[in-house]
Amino acid sequence: MRLFNKLIRILGIILCLISYHINVINCQQYVPMKRSFHTATLVGNKIYFLGGYTDFAKYTNDFFTLDVSKSFNQSEGLPYEDLNYLSTGVPEHNRATTSVGGESKDTIFLF
């Protein structure tokens, strides 16, 4: 009986260690909220969207892109990519203007 109890405790510890190392990964496709008064800038094969006004009466600094190099499949949804981690220093805004510039024409300027 003592050996059985020790085995149960060891298995419990192993399960705790395994469950501690399991990470949850979000595999859902990014779908931006509806918005108006945002900017949209074409750079190469991607349209970059920045800011705007959402249905929740909120100005936003959301930043995302839509790859237009491939045909869209309605059953899979649009291939948006969330870039919000890049817009942390951009103030929330709407009715702004963006322009492409820089030496390689790969920089977006917000006015």
Biopython code that builds the backbone (N, CA, C, O; Angstrom):
import numpy as np
from Bio.PDB.StructureBuilder import StructureBuilder

atoms = [
    (1, "MET", "N", (0.820, -1.196, 0.000)),
    (1, "MET", "CA", (0.000, 0.000, 0.000)),
    (1, "MET", "C", (0.864, 1.261, 0.000)),
    (1, "MET", "O", (0.543, 2.244, -0.667)),
    (2, "ARG", "N", (1.964, 1.219, 0.756)),
    (2, "ARG", "CA", (2.846, 2.385, 0.808)),
    (2, "ARG", "C", (3.463, 2.659, -0.554)),
    (2, "ARG", "O", (3.568, 3.813, -0.968)),
    (3, "LEU", "N", (3.866, 1.622, -1.243)),
    (3, "LEU", "CA", (4.449, 1.775, -2.572)),
    (3, "LEU", "C", (3.434, 2.385, -3.530)),
    (3, "LEU", "O", (3.774, 3.244, -4.344)),
    (4, "PHE", "N", (2.188, 1.938, -3.427)),
    (4, "PHE", "CA", (1.128, 2.474, -4.280)),
    (4, "PHE", "C", (0.921, 3.965, -4.015)),
    (4, "PHE", "O", (0.781, 4.738, -4.963)),
    (5, "ASN", "N", (0.898, 4.379, -2.768)),
    (5, "ASN", "CA", (0.730, 5.793, -2.412)),
    (5, "ASN", "C", (1.898, 6.632, -2.925)),
    (5, "ASN", "O", (1.702, 7.753, -3.393)),
    (6, "LYS", "N", (3.110, 6.090, -2.837)),
    (6, "LYS", "CA", (4.271, 6.811, -3.354)),
    (6, "LYS", "C", (4.177, 6.978, -4.867)),
    (6, "LYS", "O", (4.492, 8.043, -5.397)),
    (7, "LEU", "N", (3.746, 5.928, -5.561)),
    (7, "LEU", "CA", (3.589, 6.014, -7.012)),
    (7, "LEU", "C", (2.532, 7.048, -7.394)),
    (7, "LEU", "O", (2.716, 7.800, -8.350)),
    (8, "ILE", "N", (1.447, 7.086, -6.664)),
    (8, "ILE", "CA", (0.384, 8.070, -6.928)),
    (8, "ILE", "C", (0.917, 9.482, -6.729)),
    (8, "ILE", "O", (0.637, 10.367, -7.537)),
    (9, "ARG", "N", (1.677, 9.702, -5.672)),
    (9, "ARG", "CA", (2.253, 11.030, -5.420)),
    (9, "ARG", "C", (3.239, 11.423, -6.522)),
    (9, "ARG", "O", (3.239, 12.564, -6.985)),
    (10, "ILE", "N", (4.069, 10.480, -6.933)),
    (10, "ILE", "CA", (5.035, 10.759, -8.002)),
    (10, "ILE", "C", (4.312, 11.081, -9.299)),
    (10, "ILE", "O", (4.685, 12.023, -9.999)),
    (11, "LEU", "N", (3.288, 10.313, -9.626)),
    (11, "LEU", "CA", (2.504, 10.592, -10.832)),
    (11, "LEU", "C", (1.822, 11.955, -10.740)),
    (11, "LEU", "O", (1.746, 12.680, -11.732)),
    (12, "GLY", "N", (1.332, 12.302, -9.568)),
    (12, "GLY", "CA", (0.713, 13.615, -9.370)),
    (12, "GLY", "C", (1.702, 14.743, -9.598)),
    (12, "GLY", "O", (1.368, 15.751, -10.221)),
    (13, "ILE", "N", (2.910, 14.579, -9.099)),
    (13, "ILE", "CA", (3.948, 15.595, -9.292)),
    (13, "ILE", "C", (4.307, 15.708, -10.772)),
    (13, "ILE", "O", (4.459, 16.812, -11.295)),
    (14, "ILE", "N", (4.443, 14.572, -11.442)),
    (14, "ILE", "CA", (4.762, 14.590, -12.875)),
    (14, "ILE", "C", (3.659, 15.293, -13.657)),
    (14, "ILE", "O", (3.948, 16.108, -14.534)),
    (15, "LEU", "N", (2.410, 14.992, -13.354)),
    (15, "LEU", "CA", (1.292, 15.653, -14.043)),
    (15, "LEU", "C", (1.283, 17.156, -13.783)),
    (15, "LEU", "O", (0.993, 17.941, -14.686)),
    (16, "CYS", "N", (1.598, 17.556, -12.562)),
    (16, "CYS", "CA", (1.667, 18.997, -12.258)),
    (16, "CYS", "C", (2.763, 19.669, -13.075)),
    (16, "CYS", "O", (2.559, 20.760, -13.608)),
    (17, "LEU", "N", (3.915, 19.033, -13.175)),
    (17, "LEU", "CA", (5.012, 19.604, -13.957)),
    (17, "LEU", "C", (4.661, 19.686, -15.438)),
    (17, "LEU", "O", (4.968, 20.681, -16.094)),
    (18, "ILE", "N", (4.024, 18.654, -15.962)),
    (18, "ILE", "CA", (3.630, 18.666, -17.374)),
    (18, "ILE", "C", (2.601, 19.752, -17.629)),
    (18, "ILE", "O", (2.720, 20.498, -18.600)),
    (19, "SER", "N", (1.598, 19.854, -16.776)),
    (19, "SER", "CA", (0.548, 20.856, -16.996)),
    (19, "SER", "C", (1.093, 22.272, -16.823)),
    (19, "SER", "O", (0.560, 23.210, -17.415)),
    (20, "TYR", "N", (2.136, 22.443, -16.029)),
    (20, "TYR", "CA", (2.748, 23.749, -15.852)),
    (20, "TYR", "C", (3.421, 24.220, -17.138)),
    (20, "TYR", "O", (3.492, 25.422, -17.391)),
    (21, "HIS", "N", (3.912, 23.295, -17.948)),
    (21, "HIS", "CA", (4.650, 23.639, -19.160)),
    (21, "HIS", "C", (3.795, 23.672, -20.418)),
    (21, "HIS", "O", (4.315, 23.925, -21.505)),
    (22, "ILE", "N", (2.505, 23.425, -20.295)),
    (22, "ILE", "CA", (1.623, 23.477, -21.461)),
    (22, "ILE", "C", (1.242, 24.926, -21.714)),
    (22, "ILE", "O", (0.753, 25.608, -20.813)),
    (23, "ASN", "N", (1.462, 25.401, -22.936)),
    (23, "ASN", "CA", (1.108, 26.761, -23.323)),
    (23, "ASN", "C", (-0.116, 26.733, -24.218)),
    (23, "ASN", "O", (-0.273, 25.836, -25.046)),
    (24, "VAL", "N", (-0.978, 27.716, -24.047)),
    (24, "VAL", "CA", (-2.152, 27.833, -24.898)),
    (24, "VAL", "C", (-1.791, 28.728, -26.074)),
    (24, "VAL", "O", (-1.265, 29.824, -25.881)),
    (25, "ILE", "N", (-2.068, 28.272, -27.283)),
    (25, "ILE", "CA", (-1.771, 29.028, -28.493)),
    (25, "ILE", "C", (-3.087, 29.417, -29.151)),
    (25, "ILE", "O", (-3.946, 28.568, -29.389)),
    (26, "ASN", "N", (-3.240, 30.706, -29.445)),
    (26, "ASN", "CA", (-4.445, 31.187, -30.113)),
    (26, "ASN", "C", (-4.296, 30.941, -31.610)),
    (26, "ASN", "O", (-3.446, 31.546, -32.263)),
    (27, "CYS", "N", (-5.115, 30.060, -32.144)),
    (27, "CYS", "CA", (-5.030, 29.696, -33.566)),
    (27, "CYS", "C", (-6.155, 30.312, -34.383)),
    (27, "CYS", "O", (-6.340, 29.952, -35.545)),
    (28, "GLN", "N", (-6.899, 31.225, -33.800)),
    (28, "GLN", "CA", (-7.995, 31.840, -34.538)),
    (28, "GLN", "C", (-7.459, 32.918, -35.463)),
    (28, "GLN", "O", (-6.481, 33.600, -35.157)),
    (29, "GLN", "N", (-8.122, 33.053, -36.597)),
    (29, "GLN", "CA", (-7.730, 34.058, -37.580)),
    (29, "GLN", "C", (-8.058, 35.452, -37.049)),
    (29, "GLN", "O", (-9.096, 35.653, -36.418)),
    (30, "TYR", "N", (-7.170, 36.411, -37.307)),
    (30, "TYR", "CA", (-7.403, 37.793, -36.896)),
    (30, "TYR", "C", (-8.467, 38.411, -37.791)),
    (30, "TYR", "O", (-8.353, 38.388, -39.017)),
    (31, "VAL", "N", (-9.500, 38.963, -37.169)),
    (31, "VAL", "CA", (-10.562, 39.666, -37.893)),
    (31, "VAL", "C", (-10.726, 41.030, -37.224)),
    (31, "VAL", "O", (-11.153, 41.099, -36.071)),
    (32, "PRO", "N", (-10.396, 42.113, -37.924)),
    (32, "PRO", "CA", (-10.505, 43.442, -37.310)),
    (32, "PRO", "C", (-11.958, 43.856, -37.105)),
    (32, "PRO", "O", (-12.859, 43.374, -37.791)),
    (33, "MET", "N", (-12.168, 44.762, -36.142)),
    (33, "MET", "CA", (-13.502, 45.311, -35.905)),
    (33, "MET", "C", (-13.899, 46.217, -37.062)),
    (33, "MET", "O", (-13.050, 46.758, -37.770)),
    (34, "LYS", "N", (-15.213, 46.370, -37.240)),
    (34, "LYS", "CA", (-15.688, 47.328, -38.241)),
    (34, "LYS", "C", (-15.241, 48.717, -37.817)),
    (34, "LYS", "O", (-15.172, 49.023, -36.626)),
    (35, "ARG", "N", (-14.937, 49.557, -38.806)),
    (35, "ARG", "CA", (-14.443, 50.889, -38.484)),
    (35, "ARG", "C", (-14.726, 51.850, -39.624)),
    (35, "ARG", "O", (-15.079, 51.447, -40.732)),
    (36, "SER", "N", (-14.564, 53.116, -39.329)),
    (36, "SER", "CA", (-14.662, 54.170, -40.343)),
    (36, "SER", "C", (-13.582, 55.198, -40.044)),
    (36, "SER", "O", (-12.991, 55.190, -38.964)),
    (37, "PHE", "N", (-13.326, 56.084, -41.002)),
    (37, "PHE", "CA", (-12.348, 57.170, -40.849)),
    (37, "PHE", "C", (-10.933, 56.664, -40.559)),
    (37, "PHE", "O", (-10.168, 57.334, -39.864)),
    (38, "HIS", "N", (-10.581, 55.496, -41.082)),
    (38, "HIS", "CA", (-9.243, 54.930, -40.918)),
    (38, "HIS", "C", (-8.388, 55.294, -42.128)),
    (38, "HIS", "O", (-8.890, 55.841, -43.110)),
    (39, "THR", "N", (-7.112, 54.991, -42.051)),
    (39, "THR", "CA", (-6.238, 55.173, -43.210)),
    (39, "THR", "C", (-5.996, 53.810, -43.848)),
    (39, "THR", "O", (-6.037, 52.781, -43.174)),
    (40, "ALA", "N", (-5.744, 53.813, -45.142)),
    (40, "ALA", "CA", (-5.405, 52.592, -45.881)),
    (40, "ALA", "C", (-4.302, 52.957, -46.867)),
    (40, "ALA", "O", (-4.476, 53.850, -47.696)),
    (41, "THR", "N", (-3.180, 52.273, -46.777)),
    (41, "THR", "CA", (-2.012, 52.595, -47.592)),
    (41, "THR", "C", (-1.487, 51.332, -48.260)),
    (41, "THR", "O", (-1.238, 50.327, -47.595)),
    (42, "LEU", "N", (-1.321, 51.387, -49.573)),
    (42, "LEU", "CA", (-0.790, 50.248, -50.317)),
    (42, "LEU", "C", (0.732, 50.341, -50.377)),
    (42, "LEU", "O", (1.285, 51.321, -50.876)),
    (43, "VAL", "N", (1.403, 49.308, -49.860)),
    (43, "VAL", "CA", (2.860, 49.197, -49.931)),
    (43, "VAL", "C", (3.158, 47.813, -50.500)),
    (43, "VAL", "O", (2.917, 46.799, -49.844)),
    (44, "GLY", "N", (3.674, 47.777, -51.704)),
    (44, "GLY", "CA", (3.921, 46.487, -52.351)),
    (44, "GLY", "C", (2.610, 45.763, -52.612)),
    (44, "GLY", "O", (1.730, 46.286, -53.295)),
    (45, "ASN", "N", (2.483, 44.569, -52.071)),
    (45, "ASN", "CA", (1.273, 43.759, -52.237)),
    (45, "ASN", "C", (0.391, 43.753, -50.997)),
    (45, "ASN", "O", (-0.485, 42.899, -50.865)),
    (46, "LYS", "N", (0.612, 44.693, -50.093)),
    (46, "LYS", "CA", (-0.165, 44.720, -48.854)),
    (46, "LYS", "C", (-0.809, 46.082, -48.657)),
    (46, "LYS", "O", (-0.217, 47.121, -48.949)),
    (47, "ILE", "N", (-2.044, 46.051, -48.153)),
    (47, "ILE", "CA", (-2.729, 47.277, -47.753)),
    (47, "ILE", "C", (-2.610, 47.370, -46.237)),
    (47, "ILE", "O", (-3.003, 46.451, -45.519)),
    (48, "TYR", "N", (-2.066, 48.482, -45.757)),
    (48, "TYR", "CA", (-1.903, 48.704, -44.323)),
    (48, "TYR", "C", (-3.020, 49.614, -43.837)),
    (48, "TYR", "O", (-3.237, 50.690, -44.395)),
    (49, "PHE", "N", (-3.732, 49.183, -42.795)),
    (49, "PHE", "CA", (-4.821, 49.947, -42.200)),
    (49, "PHE", "C", (-4.373, 50.446, -40.833)),
    (49, "PHE", "O", (-3.744, 49.713, -40.069)),
    (50, "LEU", "N", (-4.702, 51.700, -40.532)),
    (50, "LEU", "CA", (-4.275, 52.285, -39.266)),
    (50, "LEU", "C", (-5.378, 53.162, -38.704)),
    (50, "LEU", "O", (-5.957, 53.985, -39.413)),
    (51, "GLY", "N", (-5.662, 52.976, -37.411)),
    (51, "GLY", "CA", (-6.587, 53.842, -36.695)),
    (51, "GLY", "C", (-8.026, 53.712, -37.114)),
    (51, "GLY", "O", (-8.460, 52.689, -37.643)),
    (52, "GLY", "N", (-8.762, 54.792, -36.859)),
    (52, "GLY", "CA", (-10.165, 54.836, -37.234)),
    (52, "GLY", "C", (-11.083, 54.969, -36.037)),
    (52, "GLY", "O", (-10.651, 55.182, -34.904)),
    (53, "TYR", "N", (-12.359, 54.836, -36.330)),
    (53, "TYR", "CA", (-13.422, 54.972, -35.338)),
    (53, "TYR", "C", (-14.241, 53.692, -35.382)),
    (53, "TYR", "O", (-14.738, 53.327, -36.447)),
    (54, "THR", "N", (-14.397, 52.997, -34.255)),
    (54, "THR", "CA", (-15.104, 51.717, -34.230)),
    (54, "THR", "C", (-16.556, 51.903, -33.829)),
    (54, "THR", "O", (-16.973, 52.995, -33.443)),
    (55, "ASP", "N", (-17.318, 50.826, -33.924)),
    (55, "ASP", "CA", (-18.734, 50.851, -33.537)),
    (55, "ASP", "C", (-18.930, 51.155, -32.060)),
    (55, "ASP", "O", (-20.017, 51.554, -31.644)),
    (56, "PHE", "N", (-17.903, 50.971, -31.285)),
    (56, "PHE", "CA", (-18.006, 51.178, -29.848)),
    (56, "PHE", "C", (-17.715, 52.622, -29.459)),
    (56, "PHE", "O", (-17.359, 52.900, -28.314)),
    (57, "ALA", "N", (-17.866, 53.544, -30.411)),
    (57, "ALA", "CA", (-17.625, 54.977, -30.174)),
    (57, "ALA", "C", (-16.236, 55.189, -29.575)),
    (57, "ALA", "O", (-16.072, 55.879, -28.568)),
    (58, "LYS", "N", (-15.266, 54.594, -30.205)),
    (58, "LYS", "CA", (-13.910, 54.652, -29.680)),
    (58, "LYS", "C", (-12.928, 54.916, -30.815)),
    (58, "LYS", "O", (-12.979, 54.266, -31.859)),
    (59, "TYR", "N", (-12.037, 55.875, -30.598)),
    (59, "TYR", "CA", (-10.920, 56.060, -31.520)),
    (59, "TYR", "C", (-9.920, 54.938, -31.259)),
    (59, "TYR", "O", (-9.825, 54.433, -30.141)),
    (60, "THR", "N", (-9.191, 54.559, -32.274)),
    (60, "THR", "CA", (-8.290, 53.426, -32.124)),
    (60, "THR", "C", (-6.955, 53.687, -32.818)),
    (60, "THR", "O", (-6.857, 54.525, -33.715)),
    (61, "ASN", "N", (-5.949, 52.964, -32.392)),
    (61, "ASN", "CA", (-4.660, 52.977, -33.086)),
    (61, "ASN", "C", (-4.356, 51.589, -33.638)),
    (61, "ASN", "O", (-3.194, 51.226, -33.821)),
    (62, "ASP", "N", (-5.416, 50.813, -33.905)),
    (62, "ASP", "CA", (-5.244, 49.472, -34.474)),
    (62, "ASP", "C", (-4.405, 49.539, -35.745)),
    (62, "ASP", "O", (-4.520, 50.483, -36.527)),
    (63, "PHE", "N", (-3.575, 48.546, -35.939)),
    (63, "PHE", "CA", (-2.702, 48.491, -37.107)),
    (63, "PHE", "C", (-2.729, 47.063, -37.635)),
    (63, "PHE", "O", (-2.366, 46.128, -36.922)),
    (64, "PHE", "N", (-3.155, 46.894, -38.875)),
    (64, "PHE", "CA", (-3.212, 45.562, -39.472)),
    (64, "PHE", "C", (-3.039, 45.679, -40.973)),
    (64, "PHE", "O", (-3.136, 46.768, -41.539)),
    (65, "THR", "N", (-2.781, 44.553, -41.609)),
    (65, "THR", "CA", (-2.523, 44.540, -43.041)),
    (65, "THR", "C", (-3.359, 43.466, -43.722)),
    (65, "THR", "O", (-3.773, 42.487, -43.100)),
    (66, "LEU", "N", (-3.595, 43.668, -44.996)),
    (66, "LEU", "CA", (-4.306, 42.705, -45.835)),
    (66, "LEU", "C", (-3.430, 42.408, -47.042)),
    (66, "LEU", "O", (-3.103, 43.310, -47.814)),
    (67, "ASP", "N", (-3.053, 41.154, -47.205)),
    (67, "ASP", "CA", (-2.208, 40.742, -48.332)),
    (67, "ASP", "C", (-3.084, 40.561, -49.566)),
    (67, "ASP", "O", (-3.972, 39.708, -49.583)),
    (68, "VAL", "N", (-2.834, 41.369, -50.602)),
    (68, "VAL", "CA", (-3.643, 41.305, -51.824)),
    (68, "VAL", "C", (-2.881, 40.631, -52.969)),
    (68, "VAL", "O", (-3.278, 40.751, -54.128)),
    (69, "SER", "N", (-1.794, 39.928, -52.655)),
    (69, "SER", "CA", (-1.012, 39.267, -53.704)),
    (69, "SER", "C", (-1.654, 37.969, -54.174)),
    (69, "SER", "O", (-1.328, 37.465, -55.249)),
    (70, "LYS", "N", (-2.567, 37.425, -53.368)),
    (70, "LYS", "CA", (-3.228, 36.165, -53.712)),
    (70, "LYS", "C", (-4.728, 36.389, -53.818)),
    (70, "LYS", "O", (-5.267, 37.339, -53.250)),
    (71, "SER", "N", (-5.393, 35.510, -54.548)),
    (71, "SER", "CA", (-6.854, 35.568, -54.644)),
    (71, "SER", "C", (-7.465, 35.229, -53.291)),
    (71, "SER", "O", (-6.905, 34.441, -52.528)),
    (72, "PHE", "N", (-8.613, 35.828, -52.999)),
    (72, "PHE", "CA", (-9.300, 35.573, -51.737)),
    (72, "PHE", "C", (-10.222, 34.373, -51.883)),
    (72, "PHE", "O", (-10.847, 34.178, -52.926)),
    (73, "ASN", "N", (-10.299, 33.576, -50.833)),
    (73, "ASN", "CA", (-11.214, 32.449, -50.777)),
    (73, "ASN", "C", (-12.261, 32.772, -49.723)),
    (73, "ASN", "O", (-11.924, 32.915, -48.548)),
    (74, "GLN", "N", (-13.527, 32.890, -50.120)),
    (74, "GLN", "CA", (-14.578, 33.305, -49.189)),
    (74, "GLN", "C", (-14.745, 32.341, -48.025)),
    (74, "GLN", "O", (-15.112, 32.764, -46.929)),
    (75, "SER", "N", (-14.489, 31.076, -48.231)),
    (75, "SER", "CA", (-14.674, 30.111, -47.147)),
    (75, "SER", "C", (-13.587, 30.221, -46.080)),
    (75, "SER", "O", (-13.793, 29.793, -44.945)),
    (76, "GLU", "N", (-12.439, 30.787, -46.430)),
    (76, "GLU", "CA", (-11.342, 30.906, -45.466)),
    (76, "GLU", "C", (-11.244, 32.281, -44.831)),
    (76, "GLU", "O", (-10.508, 32.443, -43.858)),
    (77, "GLY", "N", (-11.943, 33.262, -45.330)),
    (77, "GLY", "CA", (-11.843, 34.614, -44.797)),
    (77, "GLY", "C", (-10.677, 35.365, -45.411)),
    (77, "GLY", "O", (-9.856, 34.792, -46.128)),
    (78, "LEU", "N", (-10.618, 36.643, -45.123)),
    (78, "LEU", "CA", (-9.556, 37.485, -45.675)),
    (78, "LEU", "C", (-8.260, 37.300, -44.883)),
    (78, "LEU", "O", (-8.303, 37.116, -43.666)),
    (79, "PRO", "N", (-7.115, 37.346, -45.557)),
    (79, "PRO", "CA", (-5.834, 37.108, -44.880)),
    (79, "PRO", "C", (-5.291, 38.355, -44.175)),
    (79, "PRO", "O", (-4.258, 38.896, -44.569)),
    (80, "TYR", "N", (-5.994, 38.809, -43.128)),
    (80, "TYR", "CA", (-5.515, 39.938, -42.333)),
    (80, "TYR", "C", (-4.358, 39.486, -41.444)),
    (80, "TYR", "O", (-4.287, 38.324, -41.044)),
    (81, "GLU", "N", (-3.462, 40.410, -41.144)),
    (81, "GLU", "CA", (-2.381, 40.148, -40.196)),
    (81, "GLU", "C", (-2.381, 41.252, -39.150)),
    (81, "GLU", "O", (-2.310, 42.435, -39.485)),
    (82, "ASP", "N", (-2.460, 40.868, -37.899)),
    (82, "ASP", "CA", (-2.490, 41.817, -36.789)),
    (82, "ASP", "C", (-1.091, 42.379, -36.556)),
    (82, "ASP", "O", (-0.143, 41.628, -36.328)),
    (83, "LEU", "N", (-0.965, 43.714, -36.616)),
    (83, "LEU", "CA", (0.314, 44.386, -36.377)),
    (83, "LEU", "C", (0.221, 45.357, -35.200)),
    (83, "LEU", "O", (1.012, 46.296, -35.112)),
    (84, "ASN", "N", (-0.732, 45.141, -34.303)),
    (84, "ASN", "CA", (-0.931, 46.061, -33.184)),
    (84, "ASN", "C", (0.308, 46.211, -32.306)),
    (84, "ASN", "O", (0.484, 47.250, -31.669)),
    (85, "TYR", "N", (1.152, 45.213, -32.260)),
    (85, "TYR", "CA", (2.370, 45.314, -31.454)),
    (85, "TYR", "C", (3.308, 46.405, -31.985)),
    (85, "TYR", "O", (4.208, 46.846, -31.270)),
    (86, "LEU", "N", (3.103, 46.840, -33.231)),
    (86, "LEU", "CA", (3.936, 47.898, -33.813)),
    (86, "LEU", "C", (3.369, 49.299, -33.587)),
    (86, "LEU", "O", (4.070, 50.285, -33.813)),
    (87, "SER", "N", (2.113, 49.406, -33.147)),
    (87, "SER", "CA", (1.473, 50.723, -33.044)),
    (87, "SER", "C", (1.326, 51.207, -31.612)),
    (87, "SER", "O", (0.489, 52.069, -31.345)),
    (88, "THR", "N", (2.108, 50.684, -30.691)),
    (88, "THR", "CA", (1.954, 51.077, -29.294)),
    (88, "THR", "C", (2.289, 52.545, -29.060)),
    (88, "THR", "O", (1.749, 53.144, -28.130)),
    (89, "GLY", "N", (3.153, 53.142, -29.861)),
    (89, "GLY", "CA", (3.512, 54.549, -29.697)),
    (89, "GLY", "C", (2.660, 55.499, -30.513)),
    (89, "GLY", "O", (2.851, 56.713, -30.445)),
    (90, "VAL", "N", (1.725, 54.969, -31.283)),
    (90, "VAL", "CA", (0.867, 55.803, -32.134)),
    (90, "VAL", "C", (-0.380, 56.182, -31.343)),
    (90, "VAL", "O", (-1.029, 55.300, -30.781)),
    (91, "PRO", "N", (-0.738, 57.469, -31.279)),
    (91, "PRO", "CA", (-1.939, 57.851, -30.531)),
    (91, "PRO", "C", (-3.208, 57.369, -31.236)),
    (91, "PRO", "O", (-3.227, 57.195, -32.454)),
    (92, "GLU", "N", (-4.262, 57.158, -30.453)),
    (92, "GLU", "CA", (-5.556, 56.816, -31.042)),
    (92, "GLU", "C", (-6.017, 58.001, -31.877)),
    (92, "GLU", "O", (-5.855, 59.150, -31.467)),
    (93, "HIS", "N", (-6.594, 57.727, -33.053)),
    (93, "HIS", "CA", (-6.925, 58.825, -33.959)),
    (93, "HIS", "C", (-7.965, 58.373, -34.981)),
    (93, "HIS", "O", (-8.248, 57.182, -35.116)),
    (94, "ASN", "N", (-8.517, 59.327, -35.684)),
    (94, "ASN", "CA", (-9.337, 59.063, -36.867)),
    (94, "ASN", "C", (-9.189, 60.247, -37.804)),
    (94, "ASN", "O", (-8.663, 61.289, -37.413)),
    (95, "ARG", "N", (-9.648, 60.094, -39.035)),
    (95, "ARG", "CA", (-9.581, 61.140, -40.061)),
    (95, "ARG", "C", (-8.159, 61.652, -40.277)),
    (95, "ARG", "O", (-7.942, 62.844, -40.493)),
    (96, "ALA", "N", (-7.214, 60.750, -40.218)),
    (96, "ALA", "CA", (-5.813, 61.111, -40.451)),
    (96, "ALA", "C", (-5.443, 60.770, -41.891)),
    (96, "ALA", "O", (-6.278, 60.299, -42.664)),
    (97, "THR", "N", (-4.204, 61.010, -42.233)),
    (97, "THR", "CA", (-3.686, 60.699, -43.559)),
    (97, "THR", "C", (-2.370, 59.959, -43.406)),
    (97, "THR", "O", (-1.565, 60.285, -42.534)),
    (98, "THR", "N", (-2.152, 58.968, -44.250)),
    (98, "THR", "CA", (-0.864, 58.286, -44.279)),
    (98, "THR", "C", (-0.272, 58.402, -45.674)),
    (98, "THR", "O", (-0.987, 58.537, -46.667)),
    (99, "SER", "N", (1.043, 58.346, -45.719)),
    (99, "SER", "CA", (1.751, 58.433, -46.989)),
    (99, "SER", "C", (2.951, 57.499, -46.940)),
    (99, "SER", "O", (3.524, 57.265, -45.876)),
    (100, "VAL", "N", (3.324, 56.970, -48.089)),
    (100, "VAL", "CA", (4.483, 56.082, -48.176)),
    (100, "VAL", "C", (5.703, 56.908, -48.540)),
    (100, "VAL", "O", (5.630, 57.793, -49.393)),
    (101, "GLY", "N", (6.820, 56.620, -47.897)),
    (101, "GLY", "CA", (8.043, 57.349, -48.205)),
    (101, "GLY", "C", (9.254, 56.562, -47.770)),
    (101, "GLY", "O", (9.194, 55.351, -47.561)),
    (102, "GLY", "N", (10.344, 57.270, -47.639)),
    (102, "GLY", "CA", (11.599, 56.631, -47.279)),
    (102, "GLY", "C", (12.382, 56.247, -48.514)),
    (102, "GLY", "O", (11.856, 56.248, -49.627)),
    (103, "GLU", "N", (13.630, 55.924, -48.309)),
    (103, "GLU", "CA", (14.518, 55.598, -49.419)),
    (103, "GLU", "C", (14.029, 54.395, -50.224)),
    (103, "GLU", "O", (14.132, 54.382, -51.451)),
    (104, "SER", "N", (13.498, 53.389, -49.537)),
    (104, "SER", "CA", (13.026, 52.176, -50.219)),
    (104, "SER", "C", (11.519, 52.175, -50.433)),
    (104, "SER", "O", (10.953, 51.174, -50.872)),
    (105, "LYS", "N", (10.875, 53.283, -50.127)),
    (105, "LYS", "CA", (9.406, 53.381, -50.233)),
    (105, "LYS", "C", (8.722, 52.294, -49.399)),
    (105, "LYS", "O", (7.743, 51.687, -49.835)),
    (106, "ASP", "N", (9.252, 52.059, -48.195)),
    (106, "ASP", "CA", (8.685, 51.046, -47.318)),
    (106, "ASP", "C", (8.363, 51.585, -45.922)),
    (106, "ASP", "O", (8.223, 50.818, -44.969)),
    (107, "THR", "N", (8.248, 52.906, -45.814)),
    (107, "THR", "CA", (7.930, 53.553, -44.547)),
    (107, "THR", "C", (6.594, 54.263, -44.676)),
    (107, "THR", "O", (6.342, 54.952, -45.664)),
    (108, "ILE", "N", (5.729, 54.092, -43.664)),
    (108, "ILE", "CA", (4.421, 54.750, -43.664)),
    (108, "ILE", "C", (4.480, 55.916, -42.687)),
    (108, "ILE", "O", (4.836, 55.743, -41.522)),
    (109, "PHE", "N", (4.126, 57.108, -43.171)),
    (109, "PHE", "CA", (4.082, 58.308, -42.342)),
    (109, "PHE", "C", (2.629, 58.642, -42.040)),
    (109, "PHE", "O", (1.783, 58.626, -42.934)),
    (110, "LEU", "N", (2.342, 58.947, -40.772)),
    (110, "LEU", "CA", (0.994, 59.304, -40.329)),
    (110, "LEU", "C", (0.935, 60.801, -40.087)),
    (110, "LEU", "O", (1.762, 61.354, -39.362)),
    (111, "PHE", "N", (-0.056, 61.459, -40.703)),
    (111, "PHE", "CA", (-0.259, 62.900, -40.511)),
    (111, "PHE", "C", (-1.617, 63.132, -39.899)),
    (111, "PHE", "O", (-1.996, 64.277, -39.651)),
]
sb = StructureBuilder()
sb.init_structure("model")
sb.init_model(0)
sb.init_chain("A")
sb.init_seg("    ")
for serial, (resi, resn, name, xyz) in enumerate(atoms, 1):
    if name == "N":
        sb.init_residue(resn, " ", resi, " ")
    sb.init_atom(name, np.array(xyz, "f"), 0.0, 1.0, " ", f" {name:<3s}", serial, name[0])
structure = sb.get_structure()
